[in-house]
Amino acid sequence: MNRTEFIIATAIILLLAFALGWFTYWLMHRFTRVAGSDMAELDNLAQSLHEAEEVRDQAIIYLEQREAELLNQIAQTEAELRAAMEGLRDARHEAEEMRAYIERMHANS
């Protein structure tokens, strides 16, 4: 390969490298560019997303408060149930004692 052929081969390689680089840039620019109307739409979507996140956060706070209230009510109801069951147990025991006393009184008479 003489000097002229080497220069021509180098020029062709450089031209192909430039063309490939330019084509790659064009593709990247084509796929990544955002038009003005698209940017406005993206702004609207971002605003809507922000509002949705705020509503979600408020809903989570409300649900946590409601859950705490319900757990408190459940605890109170369970305490009342235990007290009622204990009272019922005492009343049954007392009724059984009264029956036994009455039976003894009838047996003695």
Helices and strands as residue ranges (DSSP letters): H 3-32, H 36-108
